[in-house]
Structure formats: C-alpha cells, structure tokens
Amino acid sequence: MKDCVLFLHGSYYRRHVEFYCRLCRGKYLVAVDGGYRFFRKAGLVPDLLIGDMDSLGKVPADLSPRTRVVKFPSRKDKTDAQLALEYCLEAGAHAVDVVSPGVGEIDHFLGNLMLLDVGRRFRKRRPPPRVRLVAVRWEAVLVDDGARTFVDCVGDMVSVIPVSSTIRLSCRGTEYAAGDVVIRRGDSRGLRNRIMKGRAVFRIKGKALIVRRFPAVK
C-alpha cells in the first residue's frame, strides 16, 4: 500500500478544504466513519470507508462503488481511528497522516495523539512507517531515538515534549540552538522554539512528541 491519509470525524470548514486536499494528492484515502463528511464537502471519493458507522448512522446510499467498506460492531475494544490506522500499517503503508480537524472531546483527542505510538510496532520494517497527526494549523509526530527535519518552515514554532522519563535534545536552525540538552518529563524547556533557517533539525535521544505549529494556513 502507498502512503495513506485518514480523515477522522470532526468539523471541516470550507476555507480549509484546499489545505486538506493537498494532503490527499497521490495517497490512499480513508474516511474513518464521520470523516466521510470531509469527502462530501471536498468532492472526493475515498478508497476506504471504515468504522462502526455510529457517526454516519449508516453506510451512505450514494457511496461510490470504488469505495471499499470495512464495518465494525459498535461494541469493540479499540476506536475506529486505531482500527483504521492498524489496517493501513498492516497493509504495508509507508506513511500515514491522521487528520484530526479539531480537539473536540479532550479524552478522544488525547487518545488519538497516543496513536502515534502504534507505528513503533512496525519499526522492524525497513524503512519503518511514519505516522503523523495533522490539522490545519499543526502537526505532531513521535520520535524515538531519532530526528525530525523541517525544510522551508521559517517562522513556524516547534515544541519538543518528553514522553520517556528524560530525553536529550539537540537542535539547529532554530532561535534557540541546543546541544545534547537533558529535559525531564514534565519540564517545559522544550516548548516553543521558532524555526529561523530554511532547514532545521531536531535530534532526540529517548522518546518525545514533536509538535510544529503553523502561523497560518499554507
């Protein structure tokens, strides 16, 4: 399977459709239950509709025959988002963008954020798959003893949030450079470092969330 983009249930505004459509180019398109409403708004056809259909109510009668449907029971041990992500990774996806258009219910959002760790189960694959949670003004990835490079992102704000008990952070191309700085979980030292150059690199020893905030829709 090629790269995938999953659209979760939420509010998709018309002024943001162009941004999300750019994410779709050349990718396998997945509507996760109520995320199908994005495709209606954008005039796109998903390759897959997956979920228990509690947000949609039922499989749409006008669904394109090109769209595969995978339906789950409403009583299950995993969320639709997790099942959809695992479906794509098990099918061999190299990279998966999980679109969360808003925070919504905080427990659901935090659960979706933790889905970034699901990709670690497949890290023996070469290359290991990449999972990103993304919205119109931010993106989040999980880095475990690795690096994240940003190109042509001058002015964007990056926060590094420790997940393991401690991390060692090195970064360059930013307002505040760092060289093997120790940050403990719960410390805020890694928050809000502005990208100042055309290429910025963040290297992590340990496990951390890296969140990039966009100053405007791009």
Secondary structure as a PSIPRED ss2 file (coil, helix, strand):
# PSIPRED VFORMAT (PSIPRED V4.0)

   1 M C   1.000  0.000  0.000
   2 K C   1.000  0.000  0.000
   3 D C   1.000  0.000  0.000
   4 C E   0.000  0.000  1.000
   5 V E   0.000  0.000  1.000
   6 L E   0.000  0.000  1.000
   7 F E   0.000  0.000  1.000
   8 L C   1.000  0.000  0.000
   9 H C   1.000  0.000  0.000
  10 G C   1.000  0.000  0.000
  11 S C   1.000  0.000  0.000
  12 Y C   1.000  0.000  0.000
  13 Y C   1.000  0.000  0.000
  14 R H   0.000  1.000  0.000
  15 R H   0.000  1.000  0.000
  16 H H   0.000  1.000  0.000
  17 V H   0.000  1.000  0.000
  18 E H   0.000  1.000  0.000
  19 F H   0.000  1.000  0.000
  20 Y H   0.000  1.000  0.000
  21 C H   0.000  1.000  0.000
  22 R H   0.000  1.000  0.000
  23 L H   0.000  1.000  0.000
  24 C H   0.000  1.000  0.000
  25 R C   1.000  0.000  0.000
  26 G C   1.000  0.000  0.000
  27 K C   1.000  0.000  0.000
  28 Y E   0.000  0.000  1.000
  29 L E   0.000  0.000  1.000
  30 V E   0.000  0.000  1.000
  31 A E   0.000  0.000  1.000
  32 V E   0.000  0.000  1.000
  33 D H   0.000  1.000  0.000
  34 G H   0.000  1.000  0.000
  35 G H   0.000  1.000  0.000
  36 Y H   0.000  1.000  0.000
  37 R H   0.000  1.000  0.000
  38 F H   0.000  1.000  0.000
  39 F H   0.000  1.000  0.000
  40 R H   0.000  1.000  0.000
  41 K H   0.000  1.000  0.000
  42 A H   0.000  1.000  0.000
  43 G C   1.000  0.000  0.000
  44 L C   1.000  0.000  0.000
  45 V C   1.000  0.000  0.000
  46 P C   1.000  0.000  0.000
  47 D C   1.000  0.000  0.000
  48 L E   0.000  0.000  1.000
  49 L E   0.000  0.000  1.000
  50 I E   0.000  0.000  1.000
  51 G E   0.000  0.000  1.000
  52 D C   1.000  0.000  0.000
  53 M C   1.000  0.000  0.000
  54 D C   1.000  0.000  0.000
  55 S C   1.000  0.000  0.000
  56 L C   1.000  0.000  0.000
  57 G C   1.000  0.000  0.000
  58 K C   1.000  0.000  0.000
  59 V C   1.000  0.000  0.000
  60 P C   1.000  0.000  0.000
  61 A C   1.000  0.000  0.000
  62 D C   1.000  0.000  0.000
  63 L C   1.000  0.000  0.000
  64 S C   1.000  0.000  0.000
  65 P C   1.000  0.000  0.000
  66 R C   1.000  0.000  0.000
  67 T C   1.000  0.000  0.000
  68 R E   0.000  0.000  1.000
  69 V E   0.000  0.000  1.000
  70 V E   0.000  0.000  1.000
  71 K E   0.000  0.000  1.000
  72 F C   1.000  0.000  0.000
  73 P C   1.000  0.000  0.000
  74 S C   1.000  0.000  0.000
  75 R C   1.000  0.000  0.000
  76 K C   1.000  0.000  0.000
  77 D C   1.000  0.000  0.000
  78 K C   1.000  0.000  0.000
  79 T C   1.000  0.000  0.000
  80 D H   0.000  1.000  0.000
  81 A H   0.000  1.000  0.000
  82 Q H   0.000  1.000  0.000
  83 L H   0.000  1.000  0.000
  84 A H   0.000  1.000  0.000
  85 L H   0.000  1.000  0.000
  86 E H   0.000  1.000  0.000
  87 Y H   0.000  1.000  0.000
  88 C H   0.000  1.000  0.000
  89 L H   0.000  1.000  0.000
  90 E H   0.000  1.000  0.000
  91 A C   1.000  0.000  0.000
  92 G C   1.000  0.000  0.000
  93 A C   1.000  0.000  0.000
  94 H C   1.000  0.000  0.000
  95 A E   0.000  0.000  1.000
  96 V E   0.000  0.000  1.000
  97 D E   0.000  0.000  1.000
  98 V E   0.000  0.000  1.000
  99 V E   0.000  0.000  1.000
 100 S C   1.000  0.000  0.000
 101 P C   1.000  0.000  0.000
 102 G C   1.000  0.000  0.000
 103 V C   1.000  0.000  0.000
 104 G C   1.000  0.000  0.000
 105 E C   1.000  0.000  0.000
 106 I H   0.000  1.000  0.000
 107 D H   0.000  1.000  0.000
 108 H H   0.000  1.000  0.000
 109 F H   0.000  1.000  0.000
 110 L H   0.000  1.000  0.000
 111 G H   0.000  1.000  0.000
 112 N H   0.000  1.000  0.000
 113 L H   0.000  1.000  0.000
 114 M H   0.000  1.000  0.000
 115 L H   0.000  1.000  0.000
 116 L H   0.000  1.000  0.000
 117 D H   0.000  1.000  0.000
 118 V H   0.000  1.000  0.000
 119 G H   0.000  1.000  0.000
 120 R H   0.000  1.000  0.000
 121 R H   0.000  1.000  0.000
 122 F H   0.000  1.000  0.000
 123 R C   1.000  0.000  0.000
 124 K C   1.000  0.000  0.000
 125 R C   1.000  0.000  0.000
 126 R C   1.000  0.000  0.000
 127 P C   1.000  0.000  0.000
 128 P C   1.000  0.000  0.000
 129 P C   1.000  0.000  0.000
 130 R E   0.000  0.000  1.000
 131 V E   0.000  0.000  1.000
 132 R E   0.000  0.000  1.000
 133 L E   0.000  0.000  1.000
 134 V E   0.000  0.000  1.000
 135 A C   1.000  0.000  0.000
 136 V C   1.000  0.000  0.000
 137 R C   1.000  0.000  0.000
 138 W E   0.000  0.000  1.000
 139 E E   0.000  0.000  1.000
 140 A E   0.000  0.000  1.000
 141 V E   0.000  0.000  1.000
 142 L E   0.000  0.000  1.000
 143 V E   0.000  0.000  1.000
 144 D E   0.000  0.000  1.000
 145 D E   0.000  0.000  1.000
 146 G E   0.000  0.000  1.000
 147 A E   0.000  0.000  1.000
 148 R E   0.000  0.000  1.000
 149 T E   0.000  0.000  1.000
 150 F E   0.000  0.000  1.000
 151 V E   0.000  0.000  1.000
 152 D C   1.000  0.000  0.000
 153 C C   1.000  0.000  0.000
 154 V C   1.000  0.000  0.000
 155 G C   1.000  0.000  0.000
 156 D C   1.000  0.000  0.000
 157 M E   0.000  0.000  1.000
 158 V E   0.000  0.000  1.000
 159 S E   0.000  0.000  1.000
 160 V E   0.000  0.000  1.000
 161 I E   0.000  0.000  1.000
 162 P E   0.000  0.000  1.000
 163 V C   1.000  0.000  0.000
 164 S C   1.000  0.000  0.000
 165 S C   1.000  0.000  0.000
 166 T E   0.000  0.000  1.000
 167 I E   0.000  0.000  1.000
 168 R E   0.000  0.000  1.000
 169 L E   0.000  0.000  1.000
 170 S E   0.000  0.000  1.000
 171 C E   0.000  0.000  1.000
 172 R E   0.000  0.000  1.000
 173 G C   1.000  0.000  0.000
 174 T E   0.000  0.000  1.000
 175 E C   1.000  0.000  0.000
 176 Y C   1.000  0.000  0.000
 177 A C   1.000  0.000  0.000
 178 A E   0.000  0.000  1.000
 179 G E   0.000  0.000  1.000
 180 D E   0.000  0.000  1.000
 181 V E   0.000  0.000  1.000
 182 V E   0.000  0.000  1.000
 183 I E   0.000  0.000  1.000
 184 R E   0.000  0.000  1.000
 185 R C   1.000  0.000  0.000
 186 G C   1.000  0.000  0.000
 187 D C   1.000  0.000  0.000
 188 S C   1.000  0.000  0.000
 189 R C   1.000  0.000  0.000
 190 G C   1.000  0.000  0.000
 191 L C   1.000  0.000  0.000
 192 R C   1.000  0.000  0.000
 193 N E   0.000  0.000  1.000
 194 R E   0.000  0.000  1.000
 195 I E   0.000  0.000  1.000
 196 M C   1.000  0.000  0.000
 197 K C   1.000  0.000  0.000
 198 G C   1.000  0.000  0.000
 199 R E   0.000  0.000  1.000
 200 A E   0.000  0.000  1.000
 201 V E   0.000  0.000  1.000
 202 F E   0.000  0.000  1.000
 203 R E   0.000  0.000  1.000
 204 I E   0.000  0.000  1.000
 205 K E   0.000  0.000  1.000
 206 G E   0.000  0.000  1.000
 207 K E   0.000  0.000  1.000
 208 A E   0.000  0.000  1.000
 209 L E   0.000  0.000  1.000
 210 I E   0.000  0.000  1.000
 211 V E   0.000  0.000  1.000
 212 R E   0.000  0.000  1.000
 213 R E   0.000  0.000  1.000
 214 F C   1.000  0.000  0.000
 215 P C   1.000  0.000  0.000
 216 A C   1.000  0.000  0.000
 217 V C   1.000  0.000  0.000
 218 K C   1.000  0.000  0.000
